[in-house]
Amino acid sequence: MALTRHCWKCGVEYSLSGSPGRSETCECCGSDLKVCLNCVSYDMRAAHQCRDQRADPVAEKSVANYCEYFEMVRREFVPKPEDGSREARARDTLKKLLGD
């Protein structure tokens, strides 16, 4: 698959040039597009989940914010499983291990 700029939640491609503004939402699911989850600097392992040390910490990563360092990431969309909780993954792993 090709690397695209898309909604973090549903995967609909963002086809406009430039980065989305704070008020832009996904045409399909209505989610905000200028969010940490759509940024090239977003990293779960970094402090405040952001590699850009100049950016102010953002509490809610899935809500539009005023970060001036936002740049929309290009990546392949991988849909999340229906029950993607840590507990469900652990149960599935255990079932596979025990052959159930």
Contacts in CASP RR format, 6 or more apart in sequence:
PFRMAT RR
TARGET T0000
AUTHOR 0000-0000-0000
METHOD contacts of the structure
MODEL  1
MALTRHCWKCGVEYSLSGSPGRSETCECCGSDLKVCLNCVSYDMRAAHQC
RDQRADPVAEKSVANYCEYFEMVRREFVPKPEDGSREARARDTLKKLLGD
1 76 0 8 1.000
1 77 0 8 1.000
2 76 0 8 1.000
3 74 0 8 1.000
3 75 0 8 1.000
3 76 0 8 1.000
4 13 0 8 1.000
4 14 0 8 1.000
4 74 0 8 1.000
4 75 0 8 1.000
4 76 0 8 1.000
4 77 0 8 1.000
5 13 0 8 1.000
5 14 0 8 1.000
5 38 0 8 1.000
5 72 0 8 1.000
5 73 0 8 1.000
5 74 0 8 1.000
6 12 0 8 1.000
6 13 0 8 1.000
6 14 0 8 1.000
6 75 0 8 1.000
6 77 0 8 1.000
7 14 0 8 1.000
7 26 0 8 1.000
7 28 0 8 1.000
7 29 0 8 1.000
7 31 0 8 1.000
7 33 0 8 1.000
7 38 0 8 1.000
8 31 0 8 1.000
8 35 0 8 1.000
8 37 0 8 1.000
8 38 0 8 1.000
8 62 0 8 1.000
9 26 0 8 1.000
9 29 0 8 1.000
9 31 0 8 1.000
9 62 0 8 1.000
10 26 0 8 1.000
10 28 0 8 1.000
10 29 0 8 1.000
10 31 0 8 1.000
11 28 0 8 1.000
11 77 0 8 1.000
11 79 0 8 1.000
12 26 0 8 1.000
12 27 0 8 1.000
12 28 0 8 1.000
12 29 0 8 1.000
14 20 0 8 1.000
14 33 0 8 1.000
14 72 0 8 1.000
18 72 0 8 1.000
19 34 0 8 1.000
19 70 0 8 1.000
19 71 0 8 1.000
19 72 0 8 1.000
20 33 0 8 1.000
20 34 0 8 1.000
20 38 0 8 1.000
20 72 0 8 1.000
21 33 0 8 1.000
21 34 0 8 1.000
21 64 0 8 1.000
22 32 0 8 1.000
22 34 0 8 1.000
22 64 0 8 1.000
22 65 0 8 1.000
22 66 0 8 1.000
23 64 0 8 1.000
24 32 0 8 1.000
24 33 0 8 1.000
24 34 0 8 1.000
25 31 0 8 1.000
25 32 0 8 1.000
25 33 0 8 1.000
26 32 0 8 1.000
26 33 0 8 1.000
31 62 0 8 1.000
32 62 0 8 1.000
32 63 0 8 1.000
32 64 0 8 1.000
33 64 0 8 1.000
33 72 0 8 1.000
34 64 0 8 1.000
34 65 0 8 1.000
34 67 0 8 1.000
34 70 0 8 1.000
35 61 0 8 1.000
35 62 0 8 1.000
35 63 0 8 1.000
35 64 0 8 1.000
35 65 0 8 1.000
36 42 0 8 1.000
36 49 0 8 1.000
36 50 0 8 1.000
36 58 0 8 1.000
36 61 0 8 1.000
36 62 0 8 1.000
36 65 0 8 1.000
36 67 0 8 1.000
37 61 0 8 1.000
37 62 0 8 1.000
38 72 0 8 1.000
38 73 0 8 1.000
39 50 0 8 1.000
39 67 0 8 1.000
39 70 0 8 1.000
39 71 0 8 1.000
39 72 0 8 1.000
39 73 0 8 1.000
40 71 0 8 1.000
40 72 0 8 1.000
40 73 0 8 1.000
41 50 0 8 1.000
41 51 0 8 1.000
41 52 0 8 1.000
41 55 0 8 1.000
41 69 0 8 1.000
41 71 0 8 1.000
42 49 0 8 1.000
42 50 0 8 1.000
42 51 0 8 1.000
42 61 0 8 1.000
42 73 0 8 1.000
43 49 0 8 1.000
43 50 0 8 1.000
43 51 0 8 1.000
48 55 0 8 1.000
48 57 0 8 1.000
48 58 0 8 1.000
49 61 0 8 1.000
50 57 0 8 1.000
50 58 0 8 1.000
52 69 0 8 1.000
54 69 0 8 1.000
55 67 0 8 1.000
55 68 0 8 1.000
55 69 0 8 1.000
56 67 0 8 1.000
58 65 0 8 1.000
58 67 0 8 1.000
81 88 0 8 1.000
END
